[in-house]
């Protein structure tokens, strides 16, 4: 397992620890230079979306990975955390259905799905 893949799984585990739903890790580096992995999950409420976001930030910081950008935390419909080679997406149910990243990046291999 590569170090980057292991870090993507750290983000997924942090999501699961906060009861995220439909956690998925996509290896998008094979289809785009945007990042190596997308880690995607859903949450029912804005409070839970924020809690998951904070848990991912803390876990990645503890693993020595610096957060480069954060979008959507204030509204908490879709929070994007950019760690460079790993991008975490925490969606509310409506936003996940609307944006459909799994469909958009359907050519990317699924590394983990929980």
N, C-alpha and C positions, 0 to 999 in steps of 0.2 A: 504494500500500500504506500502510495506517495505521501509526502508530508502535507501537500495541499489537500488531498482527498481526506486525510485524517482530520485536518482543520474543518473541512466542510461537515464532517460527521460530528465534530465538537459543537458546531452551530446547531445541527439537527438535534443533538441530545439536549442542548439548552432549551430548544423549543419544546421538546417532549416533556421536559421537567416542569414546564409551566402549562402543561395540558393542551398544547397546540394540537390541532386536528390535521389530518391528511398531510403529514410531513413528507416532503419529497426532495431528494438531492439529484440534480441533473448535471451531467458532465458536459457543459456547453462549449468548453474549449475546443472540442472537435468540430464544431460547426460555426463558431464565431470567435473573434479575438477580444470580445468584450470582457470576458472573465473565463476562468477555468470551470467554476461551479456556480450554479444557482441553488440555494437552499430555500425551499418554499413551504409555507404552512398557512393554515387558516385559524381564525379565532372568532368567537361569537360576539364579543363586546369590545368597545374601544379601550376599556380598562385592561382587558386581557391582552389586547394587541400591544399596548404600551409595556405591560409586564413581560411579555415574551421578548419584545425588542430590547428591553433593559437586560434581561437574562442573557441574550445572545451577545450583547455588547460586553458584559462582564466576563462571560466565558471566553470570548475571543481575546479580550485584553489579558486575561490570566494565561492564555496560550501564547502571548507575545505578539498578537496581531493588532495593528493600529487601525482604528476606524478612520476612513478617508472622507466619507460623506454620509449624511443621514437626511432622508426626505420623508415627509408625511407624519412625523411624530405628533405634531400639534393636533391634526384632525383625526389621526388614527383610524383611517379607513384602509390604508395601505402604507406600511412603513417599509422603506428600502434602506438597508444598511450596506454600504459599499466598503469592503475590506480589500479592494484591489482584485486579487485573483478569485475571491469568493464574494458573492452578492447574496444577501439574505432578504427575502421578501416575506412580510407578515401581512396577510390579507384578512379583511372582513369578508364574510361569505359573498356578498354582492359584488365586491371588487374582484375577488378571485374568479368568479364566474364571468364577469365582464371582460377582464383582461386575458384570461386563459393562457397563461405562460406555458403550461404543459402542452397546449395545442400549438402555440406559436413556435416553440422549440421542440417539436415532436421528433426531429431528427437526432436530438441529443440523447445519449444513453442515460437510462435511469440507474443511478448508483445505489440508492436506497429509497424505499417507499414504506412508510409506516402508517 
